[in-house]
Amino acid sequence: MKEHPIPRVLVTGGAGFIGSALCRLLVGEAGIAVLNVDKLTYAGSLAALRAIEDHPSYSFVRQDIADLDAMRRLMADFDPDAVLHLAAESHVDRSIDGARAFVETNVVGTFAMLEAARAHWVALAPARRAAFRFIQVSTDEVYGSLGATGAFDAASPYDPSSPYAATKAAGDHLARAWHRTHGLPVIVTNCSNNYGPFQFPEKLIPLMVLNALEGRPLPVYGAGTQVRDWLHVEDHARALLGVLRAGRPGATYLIGGRAERRNIDVVVAICHALDRLRPQGAPHARLITHVADRPGHDLRYAIDPSATERELGWHAVEDFESGLARTLRWYLDNEWWWRPLRERVYAGERLGAAVPAG
């Protein structure tokens, strides 16, 4: 297979929240040709890719990554220099209500991608084979819950609590097994909670923003004392570009924003910001409503990204305050994107309220 004048990367899940941010960065700024492969489930949004949809270095194929034969054909046709595997079912609450889709995409789909990538990789010329990378993009949720102190690092044991986390853990284990058994140059990344523009409104920050704008209750699970480490999606995309360019096969890179916050504090910060930006609804904190916690809700996640920062020279640009301000302004200015989703796809109803057995 021939050398390419610019690198070619196959991105799975590129119509998703993180994937679309990554595609915009790779094509729009990094000069990389991208084939975006996405099934376009409820959370996929081609509208998030308008900025690059007509770019000569960008192409899109609607396809299920669990279809191994289709993935092999795409690999042969596109001839990528790397795979960035982001396609996943990702919402914990939905995994509680129905785990099958998570198994099919996060486990079976990852298997199919690894097998298709392996067949492509072994056929490459030696120089391209040495440079090829398969990057498995994962989550900090595979590590389970932390206590009041400490942070996850690359040596932390896996201890997933939710069906979502368990399926992502399974995908990570498969990826590492394909590296150890077959030599496929796999890299695993684990990130903390992402936020930013184009995030589907089932997730905490956009759900709170849009409910507040509509004067609806702001549901907070339990006392809201669960702690998450927040990472702006554009910082995450830049980290993945760094992994693509300089990551070591077999390595694990943890990507976090050094921005631990309790869920209740995030919601209150959103309310106070909206009081300034949309004072006609103030005080928005009056809408906060504590609801029954979801089953298996981990208390605290935190990532130590120092090894990634040292090795790749990457650091998060946004702190939580600046990133949240940018995010709120984006949702206020881009109703064209989220309004159809609220009206036709997801109206903000409670998910993941299944009662544990026993």
N, C-alpha and C positions, 0 to 999 in steps of 0.2 A: 504494500500500500504506500502511496506517495506521501511526501512531505507536504504540509500545507503552508501557504504564505502567512496566514495568521492561525493561531491555535483554534481548535474546534472542540467545543464542550457540549456534551449532551446533559441537559438539566431535566430531571424528573420533578414533576410538581411545580413547574414554573409559573402556573397560573394561581398558585396559592399565595398566601401572605408573604412568607419569607422568600419563596421561590421567585415571585415577581420582582421583589426588591433586588434579588441577586441577578436576575436577567437584565434588569435596567442598568445595573452597574457593569456587568460584563460587556454588554453590547454598547451602551451609551458612553462609557468612560474608559474601559480597559481594552477596547479594540479586539475583543474575542468574539468569534462566531458561535452562535448558540442555536441548538435545536431544543426547543421546549416540548417535552412530552408530558401531557396532562390528560387525565380522564375527564376533567371538568365535572367533578361532583358539586354538591351544593355550595361548597366554599371556594370553588375556582372562579376566577374573574379575569376574563380577557381584557376587560376595561382597565385593569391595573397595568396593562402592557401597552396602552395607546401610544405612549411616548416612543416606543421602539417598533411598533407593529409593522411599519413600512420600511424599516432599516434593512439594507441588503444583507447584513450579517445575522439577521434573526429569522427563524422559521418556527412554525408550530405544527404539531401533529396531535390530534386527539386520539388517545389510545390508552388502554388499561395496561399498566406495567406488569400485571400478573400474567399477561399473555406472552409466554416465553417465545413462541415462534415470531410474534410481531416484534418483540424486542430484538431478536436476532436479526431480523430484516432491517430494522432501523439502524442498528449498529453497522451493518454491512453497507447500507446506503449512505449514511452520514459520515462514517469513518472518523469517529471522534478521537481526540487526543486525551480526553479525560471524561469521567462521568461524575456529576455532582447529584447525588441521590437524595432528594428532599421529599418526594411524593409520600404522603402518609395521611391516614386518618389521625387527627390530632387532638380532638376535644375530649377531655377526660369524662365529662358528664355524658356525652353520647356513648362512650365506651361502656359505661355502667348500664345504660338502657339497651344496648345492642352491640356485643363485642365481635360478631362475625365479620363485619366489614373491616374491622381493625386487624383481625387475623389475616384476612385475604390480602389486604394491601400491605400492611407493615411486615408481615412474615412471608407469605407466598410471593408477594410482589418483590420484596427484597431478594428472595431466592432467585426469581426470574432475572432480575437485573444483574446479579452476581454471575449467573451462568452465562447470560448473553455477553457480559463484559469479558468474561474469561475466554470465551470462544473468539471474540474480537482481538483480545490482547495477545493470545498465543500466535495469531497469524500476522502480527505486526513485524516489520523489520526490526533488527536488534536495537537500533538507536531509539526508535519510537516506543518499542516495548519497554525499554529502561525508563523512559520519561512518562509513561502512561500512569494515571492515577484513578482510583475509584474512591470517592469520598462519601462516606456514610454519615449523613447529617442527622444527629440524634438529640436527645434531651437530657437535662439533669434529673428528670423524674425517674429514670432507670435506677437511680441510687437510693430511692426511698426517702425517708424523712430524717432530718437532722434534729439533734437536740438544740438547746439554747445557744450553744457555741460551736465553733468549728466550721469547716467548709469542705465541699467535695473537691477532690483532685483526681488525677488520672489513675491513682491506685485505689480509689474508693471501691468497695465491693458493691455489686448490684443487689438491690433489694426492692424491686418494684411493688407498688401497692395497688395500682389500678389496672384494669385490662389494657388501657392505652399504654401505660408504662411497661407492662409485661410484654406487649407485642413489639414495642420499640427495643426493649432489651433483647428479645429474640432476634430481631434484625441485626443488632450490633454483634451478637454472638455468631450469627451466620457470617457476617462480613469478616470478622476476625478469623473464623475457621477457614474461609476461602483464602485468606492470606497465608495462614500457617500450613494448610494442606496443599494448596495449589500454587502458592507464590504470588497470587494476584496482588498487586501493590495497593492495598487498601489502607485508608486513613479514616479514623472515626473521630467525629467532633460531637461534643455534648454542650448544649447551650442552656442558658437560663431563660426566664420568661421574656419573650419578645413583645414589643409594642411599637406602634407607629402607624403611618398611613396605610390604607387599604386592608386593615385587619377585619376579618369577618366579625359581625357584631354579636356573636355568641360569647366572645372572650371578655374578660373583666372590664378593661378600660373602655373599649368602644360600647359595650353594653351599658355601662354606667353613664357615659356621655349621652348616648342617644335616648335612654330612658329619662334622664334629667331634662333634656331639651323638650321632651314631650310631656313633662310633668308626671311621669309614671314612677312607681316605687323603685327604689334602688336596692335590690335584694343582696344582702350580705350574709354569707354562710356563717352560722354560729355567732360567736362574738367578733369575728373578723380578725382574730389574732394570728392567723396563718401568715407566715413570712415568705415572701418571694424576692428573688434577686432579679431586677429589671434591666433589660438590655434593649436599646433602640435597634430596630430592624436594620437600619442602614449601617450601624456599627457591626452588626452580625454579618451582613453581606460583605463588608470590607475584610472582616476576619476570614471568611471563607475564601475570598480572593487570595489572601495571604497564604492560606493552607494550600490552595491550588498551585501557587507559584513556588512555595518553598517547603511544604510539609513533607515529612519523612514517612515512607511506607511502613506500616505496622504501628505508627504512633497514634496516640490519642491526644486531642487538643480540647481543653475546656475553655469555653467562651462565655464570659459573664461581664456584667456592667458595673460591678461593685456598687450596687444600688439596692440594698435590702430594705424592704418596706413591708409593714403589716398591711394586709388587705384593707382594713378599715381606714388606715391612714391614707392609702391611695384614693379611696372613695371620697374621703373628706377633702383631700387636696383637689380632686376634680370639682367638687361642689364649690369650694372657695374660688377656684379659677373661673368657673362659670358664673359665679355671682358678679365678677368683674366684667366678664365678656358678654353675658346675657342677663343683665340685672333684672329684667322683667320677670324672671322666674325665681329670684332670690327670696329667702335663703334656700338653696337647693338641698342643703343637709336635712331639711325637714322631710325629704323623701326617703331617707335611709330607713330600710326595714330589715330587721334581723330575721332570718328564716332558718329552718332546721338544716344542720350541716349535711353535706353529702357523705355517703359511705366511704370509708377508707381515706379520708382527706388528710394528706400529709401536713404536718405542722410547719415545717420550715425547710426551705432549700436555700443554699448559698454556694456559689462557685468561687474557687480560688483560681483566677486566670493568670497568675504570675508566670507560670512556665510558658504559656502561650505568648504572653507579652514579651518575655525575654527572648524566646527563640525566633519569633516571627516579626518582632518590632511593632506589633499591633497594640493599640490602646483604644478603648472606647472614647469617642469624641464627646458624646452627649452625656452629661450627668442627668439624674432623673428629673430635676426641675426644668432644665432647658428642653429635654426631650418631651416631657409631658406638655409643656407649653406649645411646642411645635405641633404635637399630635392633636391637641384640642383645637388649635387654630385650623388644622387641616380638615377635621371633621365639620367644623363650622362652615368652612369655605367650599366643601365638596359634597353637598347634599345630593347632587346628581348621581353620585356613586352609591351612597348607602341607602337612599330612600327606596329604590326598587327592591333592594334586599329585604328591608323591613316590611314592605308591603306584600311581597310575593314569595319569599323564601323562609325568613325567620323573623318573627315579630317580637322576640324577647321572652318567650315563655320559658318556664322552669324546665330544665333537663336534669337527668342524673339523680332523680329523687327515689330511686329504687331502695326498698327496705332490705337490709342484709338478712339472710336466712338465719334462723335460730333464735 
